[in-house]
């Protein structure tokens, strides 16, 4: 009887050691290597900090969540994001992270925040650069190459709320307006 208990204990210890090894293996496998990490453009903070407040009133979120569209209609629901600041750096050649190319990068300072936005190929293809003189109407179209460090800019992005953020149809426009006095 004692011999059976010893054999049972040894088997139990072996099984426990195998399970422990498996857990260690799985945890190490779940952590991506630096080449697998995908950089995504800056997104608004979802966790309010002391100097931040929520951008969308909770009632509006509830209302948006209940919207239903008739697939036979032409209804569209877009979200329009706008931010102004000063360009502090540009990357017109883009950056490759892992296997993903982000073909355009802009670093601009808005308030106390100075951060990079690397745009996905879909969003970069939608870039429209324009110039606004003396706070008036848009005077002319421009090119990405016309953007310069030190330019005051307004960035505007339009997204289709029907699609997820990783779907190409999600982005509808990305407009960079150079503000000249």
HELIX and SHEET records of a PDB file:
HELIX    1   1 UNK A    2  UNK A   30  1                                  29    
HELIX    2   2 UNK A   58  UNK A   65  1                                   8    
HELIX    3   3 UNK A  121  UNK A  125  1                                   5    
HELIX    4   4 UNK A  144  UNK A  146  5                                   3    
HELIX    5   5 UNK A  168  UNK A  170  5                                   3    
SHEET    1   A 7 UNK A 113  UNK A 119  0                                        
SHEET    2   A 7 UNK A 104  UNK A 110 -1                                        
SHEET    3   A 7 UNK A  78  UNK A  91 -1                                        
SHEET    4   A 7 UNK A 152  UNK A 160 -1                                        
SHEET    5   A 7 UNK A 171  UNK A 180 -1                                        
SHEET    6   A 7 UNK A 127  UNK A 133  1                                        
SHEET    7   A 7 UNK A 138  UNK A 142 -1                                        
SHEET    1   B 2 UNK A  95  UNK A  97  0                                        
SHEET    2   B 2 UNK A 100  UNK A 102 -1                                        
END                                                                             
